[in-house]
Amino acid sequence: MASGENVVFAGSGITDGLLFDGVKFERDCVRTSSLVISTLDSTARFTNTVHIKDGAKSISL
């Protein structure tokens, strides 16, 4: 456990699980899912990110 006035946790899924999807490798991109929890502003943020590969022709969102 962490203690302090301002605590931030960040985590990403590597393999599929209950909380996150795992990393998905596609032809022109890589997809990741992450969670950031912060006591500073009392938030929990889930993100799904598309990392576009160099030279990608097109991607579907």
Secondary structure, DSSP 8 states (H G I E B T S, - for coil): ---SSS-EEEEE-SS--SS----EE-SSEEEEEEEEEETTTTEEEEEEEEEE-TT------
